[in-house]
């Protein structure tokens, strides 16, 4: 009888604990539901716009806003915080890539020709000031109103390439493995890919690595844009759709890659709707993209740019509660890229994928706590040799 009572007591205790947990979960869900409802309320238009556009950019929680708002209301909010078109082709003549040795050599030639005053010490010092440790990479802290981030400046654009876990499988790998396996020093996450429970084995769209086309599926997603580098190390941003928004054929993609002499490239998506709020072009030929409001929601971001002297700008920002920050908007990215001298700049895949690795450590990593010292699995990365 004593053993039976003991078992009954244990059973009641388990039921109490289970009941407490279920009650806690129910209350937590109710509180979150109410808070989300308040964020979606038209009584606070600025909070509503930020919350809705931010949620639409997430991979798994887009559906939340549909609990409170109709399709027409959602589309209206997206339109009020949208971006104008910026579809001009990159003018490669605006980028004049010069290494330190080339700058010095050209200065000497100009002196010998009698065109300029001999000031070789100034030229040498300028090179040293910009890259004091001589490794060709500088990293700067970036602080915004709702985010923090890192800006990596790579002075030689030929050092960047696409590394892929190819042939494509079910599972990709973390960013640091791409960098280490290639014997490189740095890397950031790259193009759009299938997340699916953090498997990350398959990219979307088009992938080019060291001149080889590894994937050519331009119709796989609506509004794909190719972001990459030519053999002359110029950053290009090319829409994979025509003026009527029809996606390119595989043959048209091949022709584009051959015509532009594209050596490395990935894809991200340009589409603003009730299902997606993705954007790519930030600055093209020195022209900033126009926008309504912030142009987007607030999220972790990864972006790439190029200065007039060819130096690369690799930007990764945090968000979604990391260090108490919500994230960066499209206007934030444009402001930072402009401040660092970008002639051309593009947004890459962001959110939980955003990460930066340099010299054996993550400078920026996943916002998901169980990947805090690593990154999500991904099929490819942009690495710096």
C-alpha positions as a Markdown table, in Angstrom:
| # | Residue | x | y | z |
|---|---|---|---|---|
| 1 | Unk | 0.0 | 0.0 | 0.0 |
| 2 | Unk | 2.9 | 2.3 | 0.9 |
| 3 | Unk | 4.5 | 1.8 | -2.5 |
| 4 | Unk | 1.2 | 2.5 | -4.3 |
| 5 | Unk | 0.7 | 5.7 | -2.4 |
| 6 | Unk | 4.3 | 6.7 | -3.3 |
| 7 | Unk | 3.7 | 6.0 | -7.0 |
| 8 | Unk | 0.4 | 8.0 | -6.8 |
| 9 | Unk | 2.2 | 10.9 | -5.2 |
| 10 | Unk | 4.9 | 10.9 | -7.9 |
| 11 | Unk | 2.2 | 10.7 | -10.5 |
| 12 | Unk | 0.4 | 13.7 | -9.0 |
| 13 | Unk | 3.7 | 15.6 | -8.8 |
| 14 | Unk | 4.5 | 14.9 | -12.5 |
| 15 | Unk | 1.0 | 16.1 | -13.5 |
| 16 | Unk | 1.4 | 19.3 | -11.4 |
| 17 | Unk | 4.7 | 20.0 | -13.1 |
| 18 | Unk | 3.3 | 19.3 | -16.5 |
| 19 | Unk | 0.3 | 21.5 | -15.7 |
| 20 | Unk | 2.5 | 24.3 | -14.6 |
| 21 | Unk | 4.6 | 24.1 | -17.8 |
| 22 | Unk | 1.5 | 24.0 | -20.0 |
| 23 | Unk | 0.0 | 27.0 | -18.1 |
| 24 | Unk | 3.3 | 28.9 | -18.4 |
| 25 | Unk | 3.5 | 28.2 | -22.2 |
| 26 | Unk | -0.2 | 29.2 | -22.7 |
| 27 | Unk | 0.3 | 32.5 | -20.7 |
| 28 | Unk | 3.6 | 33.2 | -22.6 |
| 29 | Unk | 1.8 | 32.6 | -26.0 |
| 30 | Unk | -1.1 | 34.8 | -24.9 |
| 31 | Unk | 1.3 | 37.6 | -23.9 |
| 32 | Unk | 3.2 | 37.3 | -27.2 |
| 33 | Unk | -0.1 | 37.3 | -29.1 |
| 34 | Unk | -1.2 | 40.4 | -27.4 |
| 35 | Unk | 2.1 | 42.2 | -27.8 |
| 36 | Unk | 2.2 | 41.3 | -31.6 |
| 37 | Unk | -1.4 | 42.6 | -31.8 |
| 38 | Unk | -0.4 | 45.9 | -30.3 |
| 39 | Unk | 2.6 | 46.1 | -32.7 |
| 40 | Unk | 0.2 | 45.5 | -35.6 |
| 41 | Unk | -2.3 | 48.1 | -34.4 |
| 42 | Unk | -2.9 | 51.1 | -36.6 |
| 43 | Unk | -2.9 | 53.3 | -33.5 |
| 44 | Unk | 0.9 | 53.3 | -33.6 |
| 45 | Unk | 1.6 | 53.6 | -37.4 |
| 46 | Unk | 5.4 | 53.8 | -37.1 |
| 47 | Unk | 5.6 | 50.7 | -34.8 |
| 48 | Unk | 3.1 | 48.9 | -37.1 |
| 49 | Unk | 5.2 | 49.6 | -40.2 |
| 50 | Unk | 8.5 | 48.6 | -38.6 |
| 51 | Unk | 7.0 | 45.4 | -37.1 |
| 52 | Unk | 5.2 | 44.2 | -40.2 |
| 53 | Unk | 8.1 | 44.8 | -42.7 |
| 54 | Unk | 10.5 | 43.3 | -40.2 |
| 55 | Unk | 8.4 | 40.1 | -39.8 |
| 56 | Unk | 8.0 | 39.8 | -43.6 |
| 57 | Unk | 11.7 | 39.5 | -44.0 |
| 58 | Unk | 12.1 | 36.6 | -41.6 |
| 59 | Unk | 12.3 | 33.0 | -43.0 |
| 60 | Unk | 9.8 | 31.4 | -40.6 |
| 61 | Unk | 7.5 | 34.0 | -39.1 |
| 62 | Unk | 6.0 | 35.8 | -42.1 |
| 63 | Unk | 2.6 | 34.3 | -41.2 |
| 64 | Unk | 2.3 | 36.2 | -37.9 |
| 65 | Unk | 1.2 | 39.5 | -39.4 |
| 66 | Unk | -1.6 | 37.7 | -41.3 |
| 67 | Unk | -3.2 | 36.9 | -37.9 |
| 68 | Unk | -4.0 | 40.5 | -37.4 |
| 69 | Unk | -4.1 | 42.2 | -40.8 |
| 70 | Unk | -5.7 | 41.5 | -44.2 |
| 71 | Unk | -3.7 | 41.1 | -47.4 |
| 72 | Unk | -4.7 | 44.6 | -48.5 |
| 73 | Unk | -3.6 | 46.1 | -45.2 |
| 74 | Unk | -0.2 | 44.3 | -45.4 |
| 75 | Unk | 0.4 | 45.4 | -49.0 |
| 76 | Unk | -0.4 | 48.9 | -48.1 |
| 77 | Unk | 2.1 | 48.9 | -45.2 |
| 78 | Unk | 4.8 | 47.4 | -47.4 |
| 79 | Unk | 4.2 | 50.1 | -50.0 |
| 80 | Unk | 4.5 | 52.8 | -47.4 |
| 81 | Unk | 8.0 | 51.5 | -46.4 |
| 82 | Unk | 9.3 | 50.5 | -49.8 |
| 83 | Unk | 12.2 | 51.3 | -52.2 |
| 84 | Unk | 12.3 | 52.8 | -55.6 |
| 85 | Unk | 13.8 | 51.0 | -58.6 |
| 86 | Unk | 17.5 | 51.2 | -59.3 |
| 87 | Unk | 18.1 | 49.1 | -62.3 |
| 88 | Unk | 21.1 | 50.8 | -64.0 |
| 89 | Unk | 24.0 | 48.7 | -65.1 |
| 90 | Unk | 27.2 | 49.1 | -63.2 |
| 91 | Unk | 29.6 | 51.5 | -65.1 |
| 92 | Unk | 32.9 | 49.6 | -64.8 |
| 93 | Unk | 34.8 | 52.7 | -65.8 |
| 94 | Unk | 34.0 | 54.3 | -62.5 |
| 95 | Unk | 36.2 | 51.8 | -60.7 |
| 96 | Unk | 40.0 | 52.3 | -61.1 |
| 97 | Unk | 41.8 | 49.5 | -59.3 |
| 98 | Unk | 45.3 | 50.3 | -58.2 |
| 99 | Unk | 47.5 | 48.4 | -55.8 |
| 100 | Unk | 50.0 | 50.2 | -53.6 |
| 101 | Unk | 52.9 | 49.3 | -55.9 |
| 102 | Unk | 51.0 | 50.5 | -59.0 |
| 103 | Unk | 50.2 | 53.8 | -57.3 |
| 104 | Unk | 53.8 | 54.3 | -56.4 |
| 105 | Unk | 55.0 | 53.3 | -59.9 |
| 106 | Unk | 52.6 | 55.6 | -61.7 |
| 107 | Unk | 53.7 | 58.5 | -59.4 |
| 108 | Unk | 57.3 | 57.9 | -60.3 |
| 109 | Unk | 56.4 | 57.9 | -64.0 |
| 110 | Unk | 54.5 | 61.1 | -63.6 |
| 111 | Unk | 57.5 | 62.7 | -61.9 |
| 112 | Unk | 59.9 | 61.5 | -64.6 |
| 113 | Unk | 57.6 | 63.0 | -67.2 |
| 114 | Unk | 57.6 | 66.3 | -65.4 |
| 115 | Unk | 53.9 | 66.3 | -64.8 |
| 116 | Unk | 53.9 | 66.4 | -61.0 |
| 117 | Unk | 56.2 | 67.3 | -58.1 |
| 118 | Unk | 58.3 | 64.5 | -56.6 |
| 119 | Unk | 56.5 | 63.6 | -53.4 |
| 120 | Unk | 57.2 | 59.9 | -53.1 |
| 121 | Unk | 57.2 | 59.9 | -49.3 |
| 122 | Unk | 53.6 | 61.2 | -49.2 |
| 123 | Unk | 52.5 | 58.4 | -51.6 |
| 124 | Unk | 54.2 | 55.7 | -49.5 |
| 125 | Unk | 52.8 | 57.1 | -46.3 |
| 126 | Unk | 49.3 | 57.2 | -47.6 |
| 127 | Unk | 49.5 | 53.5 | -48.4 |
| 128 | Unk | 50.7 | 52.7 | -44.9 |
| 129 | Unk | 48.1 | 54.8 | -43.2 |
| 130 | Unk | 45.3 | 53.0 | -45.0 |
| 131 | Unk | 46.6 | 49.5 | -44.2 |
| 132 | Unk | 48.9 | 49.9 | -41.2 |
| 133 | Unk | 49.6 | 46.2 | -40.5 |
| 134 | Unk | 50.1 | 45.5 | -44.2 |
| 135 | Unk | 47.8 | 42.5 | -44.5 |
| 136 | Unk | 45.5 | 44.1 | -47.0 |
| 137 | Unk | 42.5 | 44.0 | -44.6 |
| 138 | Unk | 41.1 | 46.5 | -42.1 |
| 139 | Unk | 38.0 | 45.9 | -39.9 |
| 140 | Unk | 36.0 | 48.8 | -38.4 |
| 141 | Unk | 33.3 | 48.9 | -35.8 |
| 142 | Unk | 30.0 | 50.2 | -37.1 |
| 143 | Unk | 27.4 | 51.6 | -34.6 |
| 144 | Unk | 23.8 | 52.5 | -35.6 |
| 145 | Unk | 20.7 | 53.5 | -33.7 |
| 146 | Unk | 19.3 | 49.9 | -33.7 |
| 147 | Unk | 22.3 | 47.8 | -34.6 |
| 148 | Unk | 26.0 | 47.3 | -34.4 |
| 149 | Unk | 28.2 | 45.7 | -37.0 |
| 150 | Unk | 31.6 | 45.2 | -38.6 |
| 151 | Unk | 32.9 | 46.7 | -41.8 |
| 152 | Unk | 35.7 | 44.7 | -43.4 |
| 153 | Unk | 37.7 | 46.6 | -46.0 |
| 154 | Unk | 39.7 | 44.4 | -48.4 |
| 155 | Unk | 42.0 | 46.5 | -50.5 |
| 156 | Unk | 42.7 | 44.0 | -53.2 |
| 157 | Unk | 39.4 | 42.8 | -54.8 |
| 158 | Unk | 41.0 | 39.8 | -56.5 |
| 159 | Unk | 41.3 | 38.1 | -53.1 |
| 160 | Unk | 37.5 | 37.6 | -52.9 |
| 161 | Unk | 35.9 | 34.5 | -54.4 |
| 162 | Unk | 32.9 | 32.2 | -54.0 |
| 163 | Unk | 33.6 | 28.9 | -52.1 |
| 164 | Unk | 30.9 | 26.2 | -52.4 |
| 165 | Unk | 30.2 | 22.8 | -50.9 |
| 166 | Unk | 29.7 | 21.2 | -54.3 |
| 167 | Unk | 28.2 | 18.9 | -55.5 |
| 168 | Unk | 25.2 | 20.2 | -53.6 |
| 169 | Unk | 23.9 | 17.9 | -50.9 |
| 170 | Unk | 21.3 | 17.9 | -48.2 |
| 171 | Unk | 23.5 | 19.7 | -45.7 |
| 172 | Unk | 25.9 | 22.6 | -46.1 |
| 173 | Unk | 28.6 | 23.7 | -43.6 |
| 174 | Unk | 29.5 | 26.6 | -41.3 |
| 175 | Unk | 31.3 | 29.7 | -42.5 |
| 176 | Unk | 34.5 | 29.0 | -40.7 |
| 177 | Unk | 34.9 | 25.6 | -42.5 |
| 178 | Unk | 34.7 | 27.3 | -45.9 |
| 179 | Unk | 37.4 | 29.7 | -44.8 |
| 180 | Unk | 39.7 | 27.2 | -43.2 |
| 181 | Unk | 39.3 | 24.5 | -45.9 |
| 182 | Unk | 40.3 | 27.0 | -48.6 |
| 183 | Unk | 43.3 | 28.2 | -46.6 |
| 184 | Unk | 41.8 | 31.7 | -46.5 |
| 185 | Unk | 41.8 | 34.4 | -43.8 |
| 186 | Unk | 38.2 | 35.8 | -43.9 |
| 187 | Unk | 34.7 | 35.2 | -45.1 |
| 188 | Unk | 31.0 | 36.3 | -45.0 |
| 189 | Unk | 27.8 | 34.5 | -45.8 |
| 190 | Unk | 26.7 | 34.9 | -49.5 |
| 191 | Unk | 23.7 | 34.1 | -51.5 |
| 192 | Unk | 20.1 | 33.0 | -51.1 |
| 193 | Unk | 19.7 | 29.3 | -50.1 |
| 194 | Unk | 17.2 | 26.8 | -48.8 |
| 195 | Unk | 17.3 | 26.8 | -45.0 |
| 196 | Unk | 15.0 | 23.9 | -44.1 |
| 197 | Unk | 15.8 | 23.2 | -40.5 |
| 198 | Unk | 19.4 | 24.5 | -40.8 |
| 199 | Unk | 20.4 | 22.0 | -43.5 |
| 200 | Unk | 21.5 | 24.7 | -45.9 |
| 201 | Unk | 22.6 | 22.4 | -48.6 |
| 202 | Unk | 21.1 | 24.0 | -51.7 |
| 203 | Unk | 21.5 | 27.5 | -53.1 |
| 204 | Unk | 18.9 | 29.2 | -55.1 |
| 205 | Unk | 19.4 | 30.7 | -58.6 |
| 206 | Unk | 22.8 | 31.0 | -60.1 |
| 207 | Unk | 26.2 | 30.3 | -58.6 |
| 208 | Unk | 29.6 | 30.9 | -60.3 |
| 209 | Unk | 32.9 | 30.0 | -58.6 |
| 210 | Unk | 36.3 | 30.6 | -60.2 |
| 211 | Unk | 34.7 | 30.9 | -63.7 |
| 212 | Unk | 32.7 | 27.7 | -63.4 |
| 213 | Unk | 28.9 | 27.8 | -63.3 |
| 214 | Unk | 27.9 | 25.5 | -60.5 |
| 215 | Unk | 24.2 | 26.2 | -60.6 |
| 216 | Unk | 22.0 | 27.8 | -63.3 |
| 217 | Unk | 18.3 | 28.0 | -62.2 |
| 218 | Unk | 17.3 | 31.6 | -62.9 |
| 219 | Unk | 13.6 | 30.8 | -62.7 |
| 220 | Unk | 13.9 | 29.1 | -59.4 |
| 221 | Unk | 12.8 | 32.2 | -57.5 |
| 222 | Unk | 11.1 | 35.4 | -58.6 |
| 223 | Unk | 13.3 | 38.5 | -59.0 |
| 224 | Unk | 16.7 | 37.0 | -58.7 |
| 225 | Unk | 19.7 | 39.3 | -59.0 |
| 226 | Unk | 23.3 | 38.2 | -59.7 |
| 227 | Unk | 25.9 | 39.8 | -57.4 |
| 228 | Unk | 29.6 | 39.0 | -58.2 |
| 229 | Unk | 32.9 | 39.9 | -59.8 |
| 230 | Unk | 34.3 | 40.1 | -63.3 |
| 231 | Unk | 37.7 | 38.9 | -64.3 |
| 232 | Unk | 38.8 | 42.5 | -63.9 |
| 233 | Unk | 37.7 | 42.4 | -60.2 |
| 234 | Unk | 34.8 | 44.8 | -60.7 |
| 235 | Unk | 31.7 | 44.3 | -58.5 |
| 236 | Unk | 28.6 | 43.8 | -60.8 |
| 237 | Unk | 24.9 | 43.7 | -59.8 |
| 238 | Unk | 22.8 | 42.2 | -62.6 |
| 239 | Unk | 19.0 | 41.6 | -62.7 |
| 240 | Unk | 18.2 | 38.1 | -64.0 |
| 241 | Unk | 14.9 | 39.4 | -65.4 |
| 242 | Unk | 13.9 | 41.7 | -68.3 |
| 243 | Unk | 11.9 | 44.9 | -68.3 |
| 244 | Unk | 8.7 | 42.9 | -68.2 |
| 245 | Unk | 9.9 | 41.0 | -65.1 |
| 246 | Unk | 10.3 | 37.7 | -67.0 |
| 247 | Unk | 13.1 | 35.5 | -65.6 |
| 248 | Unk | 16.1 | 34.9 | -67.8 |
| 249 | Unk | 16.5 | 31.5 | -69.5 |
| 250 | Unk | 19.6 | 29.3 | -68.6 |
| 251 | Unk | 21.1 | 30.2 | -72.0 |
| 252 | Unk | 20.6 | 33.9 | -71.4 |
| 253 | Unk | 22.4 | 33.5 | -68.0 |
| 254 | Unk | 25.3 | 31.7 | -69.8 |
| 255 | Unk | 25.5 | 34.5 | -72.3 |
| 256 | Unk | 25.5 | 37.2 | -69.6 |
| 257 | Unk | 28.3 | 35.4 | -67.7 |
| 258 | Unk | 30.4 | 35.1 | -70.8 |
| 259 | Unk | 29.8 | 38.6 | -72.0 |
| 260 | Unk | 30.5 | 40.2 | -68.6 |
| 261 | Unk | 33.4 | 37.8 | -67.9 |
| 262 | Unk | 32.0 | 37.0 | -64.5 |
| 263 | Unk | 34.4 | 34.8 | -62.4 |
| 264 | Unk | 32.4 | 34.6 | -59.1 |
| 265 | Unk | 28.8 | 35.3 | -58.3 |
| 266 | Unk | 25.8 | 34.4 | -56.1 |
| 267 | Unk | 22.1 | 35.4 | -56.1 |
| 268 | Unk | 19.8 | 37.3 | -53.8 |
| 269 | Unk | 16.2 | 38.3 | -54.4 |
| 270 | Unk | 14.5 | 41.6 | -55.3 |
| 271 | Unk | 10.9 | 41.3 | -54.4 |
| 272 | Unk | 8.5 | 43.3 | -52.2 |
| 273 | Unk | 5.1 | 41.8 | -51.5 |
| 274 | Unk | 3.0 | 40.3 | -48.8 |
| 275 | Unk | 5.2 | 37.1 | -49.0 |
| 276 | Unk | 8.6 | 38.7 | -49.2 |
| 277 | Unk | 10.4 | 41.9 | -48.6 |
| 278 | Unk | 13.8 | 41.4 | -50.1 |
| 279 | Unk | 15.9 | 44.0 | -51.8 |
| 280 | Unk | 19.3 | 44.0 | -53.5 |
| 281 | Unk | 20.6 | 47.3 | -55.1 |
| 282 | Unk | 21.7 | 49.9 | -52.6 |
| 283 | Unk | 24.0 | 52.2 | -54.5 |
| 284 | Unk | 24.8 | 51.9 | -58.3 |
| 285 | Unk | 27.3 | 54.2 | -60.0 |
| 286 | Unk | 27.3 | 56.5 | -57.0 |
| 287 | Unk | 23.5 | 56.9 | -57.0 |
| 288 | Unk | 21.6 | 56.0 | -53.8 |
| 289 | Unk | 18.4 | 54.1 | -54.1 |
| 290 | Unk | 15.3 | 56.2 | -53.2 |
| 291 | Unk | 12.9 | 54.9 | -50.6 |
| 292 | Unk | 9.8 | 55.6 | -48.6 |
| 293 | Unk | 10.4 | 55.5 | -44.8 |
| 294 | Unk | 13.3 | 53.2 | -43.9 |
| 295 | Unk | 12.9 | 51.2 | -47.1 |
| 296 | Unk | 12.6 | 47.9 | -45.2 |
| 297 | Unk | 12.2 | 46.4 | -41.7 |
| 298 | Unk | 15.0 | 46.0 | -39.1 |
| 299 | Unk | 17.0 | 42.8 | -39.3 |
| 300 | Unk | 20.5 | 41.4 | -39.3 |
| 301 | Unk | 22.1 | 42.2 | -42.6 |
| 302 | Unk | 25.0 | 41.3 | -44.9 |
| 303 | Unk | 26.0 | 43.6 | -47.7 |
| 304 | Unk | 28.9 | 44.1 | -50.2 |
| 305 | Unk | 30.2 | 47.2 | -51.9 |
| 306 | Unk | 33.2 | 48.6 | -53.8 |
| 307 | Unk | 35.0 | 51.9 | -53.7 |
| 308 | Unk | 36.3 | 53.8 | -56.7 |
| 309 | Unk | 39.8 | 52.5 | -56.0 |
| 310 | Unk | 38.5 | 48.9 | -56.1 |
| 311 | Unk | 38.6 | 48.2 | -52.4 |
| 312 | Unk | 35.9 | 45.9 | -51.2 |
| 313 | Unk | 33.5 | 46.7 | -48.4 |
| 314 | Unk | 32.0 | 43.7 | -46.6 |
| 315 | Unk | 29.4 | 44.7 | -44.0 |
| 316 | Unk | 27.6 | 42.5 | -41.5 |
| 317 | Unk | 25.2 | 43.8 | -38.8 |
| 318 | Unk | 23.4 | 42.2 | -35.9 |
| 319 | Unk | 19.7 | 42.3 | -34.8 |
| 320 | Unk | 16.7 | 40.3 | -33.6 |
| 321 | Unk | 17.6 | 40.9 | -30.0 |
| 322 | Unk | 21.4 | 40.2 | -30.2 |
| 323 | Unk | 23.1 | 42.6 | -27.7 |
| 324 | Unk | 19.7 | 44.3 | -27.4 |
| 325 | Unk | 19.6 | 45.4 | -31.0 |
| 326 | Unk | 16.7 | 45.1 | -33.4 |
| 327 | Unk | 18.6 | 45.3 | -36.6 |
| 328 | Unk | 19.5 | 47.5 | -39.6 |
| 329 | Unk | 17.2 | 48.9 | -42.3 |
| 330 | Unk | 17.9 | 49.4 | -46.0 |
| 331 | Unk | 18.5 | 53.1 | -45.3 |
| 332 | Unk | 21.0 | 52.2 | -42.6 |
| 333 | Unk | 23.0 | 50.0 | -45.1 |
| 334 | Unk | 23.0 | 52.8 | -47.7 |
| 335 | Unk | 24.2 | 55.3 | -45.1 |
| 336 | Unk | 27.0 | 53.1 | -43.9 |
| 337 | Unk | 28.1 | 52.1 | -47.5 |
| 338 | Unk | 28.1 | 55.8 | -48.6 |
| 339 | Unk | 30.1 | 56.8 | -45.5 |
| 340 | Unk | 32.8 | 54.2 | -46.5 |
| 341 | Unk | 32.9 | 55.4 | -50.1 |
| 342 | Unk | 30.9 | 52.8 | -52.0 |
| 343 | Unk | 30.4 | 53.5 | -55.7 |
| 344 | Unk | 28.3 | 50.3 | -55.9 |
| 345 | Unk | 26.7 | 48.3 | -53.1 |
| 346 | Unk | 24.3 | 45.4 | -52.8 |
| 347 | Unk | 22.4 | 43.7 | -50.1 |
| 348 | Unk | 23.0 | 39.9 | -49.6 |
| 349 | Unk | 21.1 | 37.3 | -47.7 |
| 350 | Unk | 20.7 | 38.4 | -44.1 |
| 351 | Unk | 18.7 | 37.4 | -41.0 |
| 352 | Unk | 20.1 | 34.4 | -39.0 |
| 353 | Unk | 22.5 | 33.7 | -41.9 |
| 354 | Unk | 24.5 | 36.9 | -41.4 |
| 355 | Unk | 28.0 | 36.3 | -40.1 |
| 356 | Unk | 31.7 | 37.3 | -40.5 |
| 357 | Unk | 34.8 | 35.3 | -39.8 |
| 358 | Unk | 38.3 | 36.6 | -39.7 |
| 359 | Unk | 41.7 | 35.4 | -38.4 |
| 360 | Unk | 40.3 | 32.3 | -36.6 |
| 361 | Unk | 37.3 | 33.9 | -34.9 |
| 362 | Unk | 33.7 | 35.0 | -35.6 |
| 363 | Unk | 33.5 | 38.8 | -35.5 |
| 364 | Unk | 29.8 | 38.6 | -36.2 |
| 365 | Unk | 27.7 | 35.4 | -35.9 |
| 366 | Unk | 24.3 | 33.9 | -35.9 |
| 367 | Unk | 21.5 | 35.5 | -33.8 |
| 368 | Unk | 20.3 | 32.1 | -32.8 |
| 369 | Unk | 21.7 | 31.3 | -29.3 |
| 370 | Unk | 22.8 | 27.7 | -30.1 |
| 371 | Unk | 24.9 | 28.9 | -33.0 |
| 372 | Unk | 26.4 | 31.8 | -31.1 |
| 373 | Unk | 30.0 | 30.7 | -31.7 |
| 374 | Unk | 29.5 | 29.3 | -35.1 |
| 375 | Unk | 27.1 | 30.0 | -38.0 |
| 376 | Unk | 24.2 | 28.4 | -39.8 |
| 377 | Unk | 24.9 | 25.7 | -42.3 |
| 378 | Unk | 25.1 | 27.2 | -45.8 |
| 379 | Unk | 26.0 | 25.8 | -49.3 |
| 380 | Unk | 28.4 | 28.6 | -50.2 |
| 381 | Unk | 30.3 | 31.6 | -48.8 |
| 382 | Unk | 32.3 | 34.6 | -50.0 |
| 383 | Unk | 35.9 | 34.1 | -48.8 |
| 384 | Unk | 39.0 | 36.3 | -48.8 |
| 385 | Unk | 42.3 | 34.6 | -49.7 |
